[in-house]
Structures are given as C-alpha cells and as structure tokens.
Amino acid sequence: MTEIMKIEGGHLLEGEVTVSGAKNATVALIPAAVLANGPVTIVGIPQIADVKALADILKILNVEVTEVANDHLIIDPSHMENTDLDDDIVTKLRASYYFMGALLGKYGYVRMKMPGGCYLGPRPIDLHLKGFEALGAKVTYDKACYTIEAKKLKGAKIFLDIASVGATINIMMAAVYAEGRTTIENAAKEPEIIDIATLLNKMGARIRGAGTNVIKIDGVKSLSGCFHEIIPDRIEAGTFIIIAAAMAKRMVINNIIPQHLEALLSKLKEMGVNMEVGIDRVIIERSENLKSVDITTKPYPGFATDLQQPLTALLTQAEGEGRINETIYIERFKHCLELEKMGADIELIPAGAIIKGPTKLYGTSVSATDLRCGAAMIVAGLIAEGVTSIKNVYHIDRGYSEIDKKLSMLGAKIWRENI
Ligand code: EPU
C-alpha cells in the first residue's frame, strides 16, 4: 500500500496559519546537540519525518531522546557511544551528514554511510571533507562508508570555493573543540547558520561572525547542555505566502521573520500580490491580475532555490513570460514536467525554465519527485480545477510539518488515501 495526497482545487482559503520551526535548522541542531556533555532542550521542533530519522540515529549512538509535548525534544548525550553509522537509516536523509562534523568534533573519529536526501542533480560533499582535512583529519572511503579521523583537530583557515550551507555548518561543528582558531572564509550566510551558531554558543562555544561571510571559531575544552528555540521555517512560510497569493480570500501567516523572506516578498510585490507585512506575520489576499516576474536563485539573501519550485506553480497563473534561472541546483526542474501534466506551458532551457501564463490547471495524477516539487504540486493542486493526486507523499512529509492539517484549517479540501 502506498499513500497518496489528494486535493480538490478551486476553493478559496481563509484564516490563520502558524509556521513551524525551520526544518533546515532543526536537522543540524539535533546532531549539534551531541557535542554537549549534558541535556540539550530544543523547542519548536517541526513534525517531519527527517526529525524521526535523526532521532533514530541518536538512539544508535545511545543518546537519550525524550519528546515532551510534540514540539519539544530533550537530547541527552551523557551516555553516548560513538557507534559506526553504517545503518541504512543514514541514507534516508541528506542532513545525516551533520553527524560527520559533530562526531569528528567530539571524538576525533566518525565512520558513516553516504548521506541521502532529495535528488536535485549531483550534490557533492567535497567541501565538507576538505574542511575536515584542513582541521587535520584523514578521510577514507570504503564499503560505501566514509571514515574520518584525526589524532588532534587543530584550528585552520578554510576558504570555501562555494558558500555551502552544509559545509559551513559541518566545519563549525568539527571546529568547536579544535585547538586554536578556525576561520571559515566565503561562509554561507543563511539564517539557519546563525541558529546553529547560537545553539553552540549557548553550549559554551566561541563562534563569531555567523551570518556574515567570515566565521571565526575559537576552540573550547567543554560544552554543556542548554535550552534553545528554533527560528521559524522561512521556506514553509514562503510556501504558505505563495499559496495565499494564489488562493487566499484573506490569509494571516504567523510566526515569520520578514527579513528572511525579503527576496520572495519583493518579487511578489512586483507580481502585484496584495500584502501587509507586520513584525512577525504577513496578511495576504489573492489578486486577480498577477504579472510574471523573472527570478534567479542565489545563496541567502538572494532568492532561495527551495522556493523556486513552489513559485513556478504560481507563475503559471501570472500574465506574461516568467523566466527562472537556477544557479544552485541546475537540474532542479522535475516539478516543471509534473506541472505540464496539469496544463502548464513551460519551456525548459539549460539551468532554467520559461513559464508562460496564465494557463488553466487541471487536476490529474502527479508525483512529488522531491520535497519542494511536492510543495509545487500542492500549490498547483489548490489552484487546479478537479482533483489532483500526488504520489510519493513521503517527500512532502520529510519537510513540511502537518501541511494537510494546516491547509484543511484554512478551508482546503485535502486528504490522504492508501492505494
Ligand atoms: N556543493 C558542492 N560541494 C559541497 C557542498 C555543496 O559543490 O561539498 C554545491 C552544491 O552542489 C550546490 C551548492 O554547493 O550546488 C550549494 O549547496 P549547499 O551545500 O549550500 O546545500 P546543502 O547544504 O546540501 C541546504 C539545504 C537545501 C537547500 C540548500 C541551498 C539542508 C539540509 N538542505 O543544502 O534544502 O536547497 O542548502 O540553500 O539544509 C530543501 O530544504 O528542500 C533543500 C534541498
């Protein structure tokens, strides 16, 4: 039996929705917690499958995980053991690679399988590994496992050829206990990086400059437990904002940090979306006459690649030609083929797509080929005439916290079936 998500489109949405804690922060905060020597309490945990997979990895490492209420996790690594992570669970998600930095940082040794995650074209981890090597580690690969070990980690100056989110966070984690100062140049500046540095600093680390392109980490001898609340998920927020622009009679989206969404909000303004942006919420009403825009995905604070896919679905409803240039994952266009099945007029070009609109969308059977493709299918399904059936729902469940429940509360006709 497989689960499918069904949406009967064409119903206007109304009401309030509250954004959950950031997935891409959570998936790094959980591995980061093992660097402490006492319990770490994290609040604002989203209800997503990636969290369950990370909790299973923690159990393999004999880390105690206690769920208090449904968004509150206590991670206690007091009795932790550095077991090899050669279980298939590691390949379920991309973020399992954060255990490389965390375990190397804590024990000077880690052995684990290659991480998995959404297929968005090649996703190398060479920059992570080069960073570990710069700190004095030796990296070997055999039997589908990486072994990364160091007698002693020593601070170093590391220049990232690409401002990689994963490499920046992984190197930060590996460097917290290293002797002396580590400097990461051309570091990624995503808000999630600041969130991880904040957690580590609360634990006693000395990290300065997170959120800029130069991060300095002075090694410490010990880290203790702490309490931390996760920042709101800017991609979930952006997805609801896009949904509202397409289908809201009036929607209030709570728990957002508008500064994290500036690139999206300014594009939507250009498209003619009616918005009222408050301190921590945005109110949106759908507009009849949307105009197309061009977007180029860029590292933060540029337009997020993760919002490119849901925005494509909205562009099918806008007047004119909208061009997407994807500079982060040049193959991240599988959603376009699915949208075409629903009636979209899209021309794929190298590392890009041209969307011509407006076109009427019709419900049909489509696939969530990856997480944000799933988000695009939800946006399109809510707009379309008739019923859209989305296969491979597990991709959506990896990253969106109770999205069908949240949409139902707003008046959407959305349900699941087992086939
Ligand atoms: N890259 C390399 N070598 C590396 C690392 C990255 O060439 O060692 C390249 C990648 O191939 C890509 C670019 O650098 O072209 C940026 O990749 P980055 O490392 O920043 O991405 P990531 O850390 O693997 C995170 C998010 C992604 C999000 C990207 C870009 C997590 C768990 N994942 O991935 O989120 O798209 O940053 O912002 O934080 C998603 O949420 O759907 C998702 C895929």
Boltz pocket constraint, residues with backbone or C-beta under 6 A from the ligand:
constraints:
  - pocket:
      binder: B
      contacts: [[A, 24], [A, 25], [A, 27], [A, 94], [A, 95], [A, 118], [A, 122], [A, 123], [A, 124], [A, 125], [A, 126], [A, 127], [A, 128], [A, 129], [A, 162], [A, 163], [A, 164], [A, 165], [A, 166], [A, 167], [A, 188], [A, 235], [A, 305], [A, 306], [A, 327], [A, 328], [A, 329], [A, 371], [A, 372], [A, 399]]
      max_distance: 6.0
